[in-house]
Amino acid sequence: VWQFVDRRRETEAEEVVDTRPPLEKALEAARLASLNGAVPERRRALERVARELAVLGEEELATRARTLAWSREGASRQAVDDLARDARATLPGDGNEEVA
């Protein structure tokens, strides 16, 4: 019985719920793909970012993400970082609010 309980505790401890917004998850995937992913991986990650931005009504940024995704040479790390910075600025609680 104790072996079962110990295994269950290990499994429960390993389960981590990612509560980040979908856009934040997509941006992280795009960042990782820009660091070490092949062009198809970068394109898929940026398309995901574009979809999440479109859901939020950020069409200009969504278009920018799609343009990066399908650029001939693929998106550079700097371009992905710049897009991520601008996209994060659209999220509520991004830390850019003024303190009264």
C-alpha positions as CSV (number, residue, x, y, z in Angstrom):
1,V,0.0,0.0,0.0
2,W,2.8,2.5,0.9
3,Q,4.4,2.0,-2.5
4,F,1.1,3.0,-4.2
5,V,0.8,6.0,-2.0
6,D,4.4,7.1,-2.6
7,R,4.0,6.7,-6.4
8,R,0.8,8.7,-6.3
9,R,2.4,11.5,-4.3
10,E,5.3,11.6,-6.9
11,T,2.8,11.8,-9.7
12,E,0.8,14.6,-8.0
13,A,4.0,16.5,-7.3
14,E,5.0,16.3,-11.0
15,E,1.7,17.7,-12.3
16,V,2.0,21.4,-12.8
17,V,-0.8,23.4,-14.1
18,D,0.2,26.2,-16.5
19,T,-2.1,29.1,-15.8
20,R,-0.5,31.5,-18.2
21,P,-2.7,33.1,-20.9
22,P,-2.7,31.2,-24.2
23,L,-0.8,34.2,-25.9
24,E,1.9,33.9,-23.3
25,K,2.3,30.2,-23.9
26,A,2.4,30.8,-27.6
27,L,5.1,33.5,-27.2
28,E,7.2,31.2,-25.1
29,A,7.0,28.5,-27.8
30,A,8.0,31.0,-30.5
31,R,10.9,32.2,-28.4
32,L,12.2,28.6,-27.9
33,A,11.7,27.8,-31.5
34,S,13.7,31.0,-32.5
35,L,16.6,29.8,-30.3
36,N,16.9,26.3,-31.5
37,G,14.1,25.3,-33.9
38,A,14.1,24.6,-37.5
39,V,12.3,26.9,-39.8
40,P,9.1,24.8,-39.9
41,E,9.0,24.8,-36.1
42,R,9.4,28.6,-36.0
43,R,6.7,29.0,-38.6
44,R,4.2,26.8,-36.6
45,A,5.0,28.7,-33.4
46,L,4.5,32.1,-35.0
47,E,1.3,31.0,-36.6
48,R,0.1,30.0,-33.1
49,V,1.1,33.5,-31.9
50,A,-0.8,35.0,-34.8
51,R,-4.0,33.0,-34.0
52,E,-3.9,34.0,-30.3
53,L,-3.4,37.7,-31.2
54,A,-6.3,37.5,-33.6
55,V,-8.5,36.1,-30.9
56,L,-7.6,39.1,-28.8
57,G,-8.5,41.4,-31.6
58,E,-4.9,42.4,-32.2
59,E,-5.0,42.1,-36.0
60,E,-2.0,44.3,-36.7
61,L,0.2,42.2,-34.5
62,A,-1.3,39.0,-35.9
63,T,-0.5,40.1,-39.4
64,R,3.1,40.9,-38.2
65,A,3.4,37.4,-36.7
66,R,2.2,35.8,-39.9
67,T,4.6,37.9,-42.0
68,L,7.5,36.8,-39.8
69,A,6.3,33.2,-39.9
70,W,6.3,33.0,-43.7
71,S,9.3,35.2,-44.4
72,R,11.7,33.6,-46.9
73,E,14.6,33.3,-44.4
74,G,12.5,32.6,-41.4
75,A,12.1,34.9,-38.4
76,S,15.2,36.0,-36.5
77,R,15.5,35.7,-32.8
78,Q,15.5,39.5,-32.5
79,A,12.3,39.8,-34.6
80,V,10.5,37.3,-32.4
81,D,11.7,39.1,-29.3
82,D,10.4,42.4,-30.7
83,L,7.1,40.9,-31.6
84,A,6.8,39.3,-28.1
85,R,7.5,42.6,-26.4
86,D,4.8,44.3,-28.4
87,A,2.4,41.5,-27.9
88,R,2.9,41.3,-24.1
89,A,2.1,45.0,-23.9
90,T,-1.4,44.1,-25.0
91,L,-1.9,41.7,-22.1
92,P,-3.7,43.0,-18.9
93,G,-1.3,43.3,-16.0
94,D,1.8,43.6,-18.1
95,G,3.4,45.8,-15.5
96,N,3.2,49.0,-17.7
97,E,0.2,50.5,-15.9
98,E,0.9,53.8,-14.2
99,V,0.8,53.9,-10.4
100,A,-1.6,56.6,-9.1
